[in-house]
Amino acid sequence: MTDKAVWIITGAGRGLGLDIAKAALAAGHAVVATGRDPEKINAALGDHDDLLTIKLDVTQPEDAQRVVESAIGEFGRIDVLVNNAGNFYAGFFEELSSEQVHGQIETLLFGPMNVARAVLPVMRKQRSGLLLTISSTAGIAGGMFCAAYAAAKFGIEGWIESLAPEIAPYGIRTMLVEPGFFRTELLSADSTTYAQPAIDDYAQRTKETITAWSGMDGKQGGDPAKLANAILQLAGLDEPPARFAAGADAVQTFEAKARTLLAQAEAHRELSSSLAHDDV
């Protein structure tokens, strides 16, 4: 049993997950770093007395249960779950296969649900914990070429917003993090799978989009190490924010979506307000 805060981090072998793991260790926390390749995680993080690395495929509930059991066996408690693991199926909706769309939602939505379902009984017993989920600005505002990804991230937003009041009475907090463009590996060939071009109407825009995104890889403005430190700072608050707009571009996305929703509410206010039964 440790008196340190114990963090479980999914997708800790690279990208933002790796930076969060490094920041948590540097802050003196105990870390359970998980991913599909534990050897890669060990190589990236090095040896630490307070580090446990475990294989985790978030789409496999039995993997998630094994991680929780190992974390409790090693450290005795779980204080923070960082649901970070992810991938990206990019392309116009008509060109994304059914299997790709299912795979996207399986990893980005059902995956975090699997891990949370394994962790929450421990946090309820403790009457404390933080469920911290890496979403995206694509969960705030959809965009072209992101239909499957945005569908999964919008699902994350609705799930956590609904889950929060269910678990709050047991001392468990939630925090959604919506990054804009950060210099992670999301747009790399290891993380992004593009739909197979099949429809002439989309061909030119597909070519232009892939060229633009490929040119952006490794040049995004956001610094994931700074985001990791910000996440550590917010996780240490007694009341972490329900949502954190990560990056100046994320703030702009939040503001634009808020303005759009207000405009849409106002556009047909009279008609929207005239739909009650006459006897009400």
C-alpha positions as CSV (number, residue, x, y, z in Angstrom):
1,M,0.0,0.0,0.0
2,T,1.5,3.3,-1.1
3,D,0.8,6.8,0.3
4,K,1.4,8.2,-3.2
5,A,-1.3,8.9,-5.7
6,V,-1.6,6.0,-8.1
7,W,-2.3,6.8,-11.8
8,I,-3.3,4.3,-14.5
9,I,-2.6,5.7,-17.9
10,T,-3.7,4.0,-21.1
11,G,-1.8,4.5,-24.4
12,A,1.4,5.3,-22.4
13,G,3.9,4.1,-24.9
14,R,4.0,7.2,-27.0
15,G,2.5,10.6,-27.6
16,L,0.5,12.4,-24.9
17,G,0.2,9.3,-22.8
18,L,3.9,9.0,-22.5
19,D,4.3,12.6,-21.6
20,I,1.6,12.3,-18.9
21,A,3.4,9.2,-17.5
22,K,6.7,11.1,-17.4
23,A,5.0,14.1,-15.7
24,A,3.2,11.9,-13.1
25,L,6.5,10.1,-12.2
26,A,8.4,13.4,-12.0
27,A,5.7,14.7,-9.6
28,G,6.3,11.8,-7.3
29,H,3.2,9.7,-8.2
30,A,3.0,6.0,-8.7
31,V,2.2,5.1,-12.3
32,V,0.6,2.0,-13.9
33,A,1.6,2.6,-17.6
34,T,-0.3,0.5,-20.1
35,G,-0.3,-0.1,-23.8
36,R,-0.2,-2.8,-26.4
37,D,3.6,-3.1,-26.1
38,P,4.9,-3.0,-22.5
39,E,8.5,-3.3,-23.7
40,K,8.2,-0.1,-25.7
41,I,6.8,1.6,-22.6
42,N,9.7,0.4,-20.4
43,A,12.2,1.6,-23.0
44,A,10.5,5.0,-23.1
45,L,10.2,5.5,-19.4
46,G,13.2,3.7,-18.0
47,D,13.4,2.1,-14.5
48,H,11.3,3.6,-11.6
49,D,10.5,2.1,-8.3
50,D,7.0,3.5,-8.6
51,L,6.3,2.3,-12.2
52,L,4.4,-0.7,-13.2
53,T,4.0,-1.5,-17.0
54,I,1.2,-3.8,-18.2
55,K,-0.1,-4.9,-21.5
56,L,-3.6,-3.5,-22.2
57,D,-5.7,-3.6,-25.3
58,V,-8.6,-1.3,-24.3
59,T,-11.0,-3.2,-26.5
60,Q,-10.6,-6.3,-24.3
61,P,-12.5,-6.1,-21.0
62,E,-10.4,-8.9,-19.5
63,D,-7.2,-6.9,-20.1
64,A,-8.7,-3.9,-18.3
65,Q,-9.7,-6.1,-15.3
66,R,-6.2,-7.6,-15.2
67,V,-4.7,-4.1,-15.1
68,V,-6.9,-3.1,-12.2
69,E,-6.0,-6.2,-10.2
70,S,-2.3,-5.7,-10.9
71,A,-2.5,-2.1,-9.8
72,I,-4.2,-3.0,-6.6
73,G,-1.8,-5.8,-5.9
74,E,1.2,-3.5,-6.5
75,F,0.0,-0.2,-5.0
76,G,-3.2,-0.9,-3.0
77,R,-5.3,1.8,-4.6
78,I,-6.2,3.8,-7.8
79,D,-6.5,7.5,-7.6
80,V,-6.5,8.7,-11.3
81,L,-7.5,6.9,-14.4
82,V,-6.3,8.6,-17.6
83,N,-8.2,7.2,-20.6
84,N,-5.8,8.3,-23.4
85,A,-5.3,5.4,-25.8
86,G,-6.6,6.0,-29.3
87,N,-6.2,5.9,-33.1
88,F,-7.7,7.7,-36.0
89,Y,-9.7,6.6,-39.1
90,A,-9.8,9.5,-41.4
91,G,-11.8,10.0,-44.6
92,F,-15.1,11.0,-46.1
93,F,-17.9,9.0,-44.4
94,E,-19.0,7.3,-47.6
95,E,-15.5,6.0,-48.2
96,L,-15.0,4.7,-44.6
97,S,-15.9,1.0,-44.4
98,S,-18.4,-0.2,-41.8
99,E,-15.5,-2.1,-40.2
100,Q,-13.4,1.0,-39.9
101,V,-16.3,3.0,-38.3
102,H,-17.0,0.2,-35.9
103,G,-13.3,-0.1,-35.1
104,Q,-13.0,3.6,-34.4
105,I,-15.9,3.6,-32.0
106,E,-14.7,0.3,-30.4
107,T,-11.3,1.9,-29.5
108,L,-12.2,5.5,-28.7
109,L,-15.6,5.0,-27.0
110,F,-16.1,1.4,-25.9
111,G,-12.4,1.1,-24.9
112,P,-12.5,3.8,-22.3
113,M,-15.8,2.4,-21.1
114,N,-14.1,-1.0,-20.6
115,V,-11.3,0.5,-18.5
116,A,-13.6,2.7,-16.5
117,R,-16.0,-0.2,-15.8
118,A,-13.0,-2.1,-14.3
119,V,-11.7,0.9,-12.2
120,L,-14.9,2.4,-10.9
121,P,-15.7,-0.3,-8.3
122,V,-12.3,0.4,-6.7
123,M,-12.9,4.1,-6.6
124,R,-16.4,3.7,-5.2
125,K,-14.9,1.5,-2.4
126,Q,-12.3,4.2,-1.7
127,R,-14.9,6.9,-2.0
128,S,-12.4,8.9,-4.1
129,G,-10.9,9.1,-7.5
130,L,-10.6,11.0,-10.7
131,L,-11.7,9.7,-14.1
132,L,-9.8,11.8,-16.6
133,T,-10.6,11.3,-20.2
134,I,-8.7,12.6,-23.2
135,S,-11.3,13.7,-25.7
136,S,-10.7,16.2,-28.5
137,T,-12.0,19.4,-30.0
138,A,-13.6,16.9,-32.5
139,G,-15.9,16.0,-29.7
140,I,-17.0,19.6,-29.5
141,A,-17.3,20.5,-33.2
142,G,-17.4,18.0,-36.0
143,G,-15.4,18.5,-39.1
144,M,-14.9,17.2,-42.7
145,F,-12.9,14.0,-43.0
146,C,-13.5,13.2,-39.3
147,A,-16.9,11.6,-39.3
148,A,-15.9,8.4,-37.5
149,Y,-13.5,10.1,-35.1
150,A,-15.9,12.8,-34.2
151,A,-18.8,10.3,-33.7
152,A,-16.6,8.5,-31.1
153,K,-15.4,11.7,-29.4
154,F,-19.0,13.1,-29.3
155,G,-19.9,9.8,-27.6
156,I,-17.1,10.3,-25.1
157,E,-18.5,13.7,-24.2
158,G,-22.0,12.5,-23.7
159,W,-20.9,9.5,-21.7
160,I,-18.8,11.4,-19.3
161,E,-21.3,14.3,-18.9
162,S,-23.9,11.7,-18.0
163,L,-21.6,9.5,-15.8
164,A,-20.4,12.5,-13.7
165,P,-23.5,13.0,-11.6
166,E,-23.9,9.2,-11.2
167,I,-20.5,8.8,-9.5
168,A,-20.1,12.2,-7.8
169,P,-21.9,11.1,-4.6
170,Y,-19.1,8.6,-4.1
171,G,-16.3,11.1,-4.2
172,I,-15.3,10.4,-7.8
173,R,-14.7,13.3,-10.1
174,T,-14.5,13.5,-13.9
175,M,-12.5,15.7,-16.2
176,L,-12.7,15.9,-20.0
177,V,-9.6,17.2,-21.8
178,E,-10.2,18.5,-25.4
179,P,-6.9,19.1,-27.1
180,G,-6.6,21.0,-30.3
181,F,-3.6,20.3,-32.5
182,F,-0.6,19.0,-30.5
183,R,2.6,17.6,-31.8
184,T,1.8,14.0,-30.9
185,E,1.8,11.1,-33.2
186,L,-1.9,11.1,-34.0
187,L,-1.3,12.0,-37.6
188,S,1.6,9.6,-38.1
189,A,1.2,6.4,-40.2
190,D,1.2,4.4,-37.0
191,S,-1.9,6.1,-35.7
192,T,-3.9,7.4,-38.7
193,T,-5.6,5.1,-41.2
194,Y,-7.0,6.8,-44.3
195,A,-10.1,5.5,-46.1
196,Q,-9.5,3.9,-49.4
197,P,-10.5,6.5,-52.1
198,A,-13.4,5.0,-54.1
199,I,-15.7,7.8,-55.1
200,D,-14.7,10.3,-57.8
201,D,-16.7,13.1,-56.3
202,Y,-14.4,13.1,-53.2
203,A,-11.1,12.3,-55.0
204,Q,-9.7,15.9,-55.3
205,R,-10.6,16.9,-51.7
206,T,-9.2,13.6,-50.4
207,K,-5.9,14.3,-52.0
208,E,-5.8,17.9,-50.8
209,T,-6.7,16.9,-47.2
210,I,-4.2,14.1,-46.9
211,T,-1.5,16.3,-48.4
212,A,-2.3,19.1,-45.9
213,W,-2.5,16.8,-42.9
214,S,0.7,14.9,-43.8
215,G,2.5,18.2,-44.1
216,M,1.2,19.2,-40.6
217,D,2.5,16.0,-38.9
218,G,5.3,17.0,-36.5
219,K,4.6,20.7,-36.9
220,Q,1.5,21.2,-34.8
221,G,1.7,24.1,-32.5
222,G,0.7,22.5,-29.2
223,D,3.5,21.1,-26.9
224,P,2.3,17.8,-25.4
225,A,4.8,18.0,-22.5
226,K,3.2,21.3,-21.5
227,L,-0.3,19.8,-21.8
228,A,0.8,16.9,-19.6
229,N,2.0,19.3,-16.9
230,A,-1.3,21.3,-17.1
231,I,-3.2,18.0,-16.7
232,L,-1.1,17.2,-13.6
233,Q,-1.9,20.7,-12.2
234,L,-5.6,20.4,-12.8
235,A,-5.8,16.8,-11.5
236,G,-4.4,18.0,-8.2
237,L,-7.3,20.4,-7.6
238,D,-10.1,19.5,-5.1
239,E,-12.6,20.2,-7.9
240,P,-11.0,19.6,-11.3
241,P,-12.8,21.3,-14.2
242,A,-15.5,19.3,-16.0
243,R,-13.9,20.3,-19.3
244,F,-10.5,21.7,-20.1
245,A,-10.0,23.4,-23.5
246,A,-6.4,22.4,-24.2
247,G,-4.7,24.9,-26.5
248,A,-5.6,28.4,-27.8
249,D,-7.2,26.7,-30.8
250,A,-9.4,24.6,-28.5
251,V,-10.6,27.8,-26.7
252,Q,-11.5,29.2,-30.1
253,T,-13.4,26.0,-30.9
254,F,-15.4,26.2,-27.6
255,E,-16.2,29.8,-28.2
256,A,-17.3,29.2,-31.9
257,K,-19.5,26.3,-30.9
258,A,-21.1,28.2,-28.1
259,R,-22.0,31.1,-30.5
260,T,-23.3,28.7,-33.1
261,L,-25.6,26.9,-30.6
262,L,-26.9,30.2,-29.3
263,A,-27.6,31.4,-32.9
264,Q,-29.4,28.1,-33.7
265,A,-31.5,28.4,-30.5
266,E,-32.5,31.9,-31.5
267,A,-33.1,31.3,-35.2
268,H,-36.5,29.7,-34.8
269,R,-37.3,30.6,-31.2
270,E,-41.0,31.3,-31.9
271,L,-41.5,28.0,-33.7
272,S,-39.5,26.1,-31.1
273,S,-41.5,27.5,-28.3
274,S,-44.9,26.8,-29.9
275,L,-44.9,23.0,-29.8
276,A,-46.6,22.4,-26.4
277,H,-50.1,20.8,-26.1
278,D,-52.8,23.5,-26.1
279,D,-53.9,22.5,-22.6
280,V,-50.5,23.1,-21.1
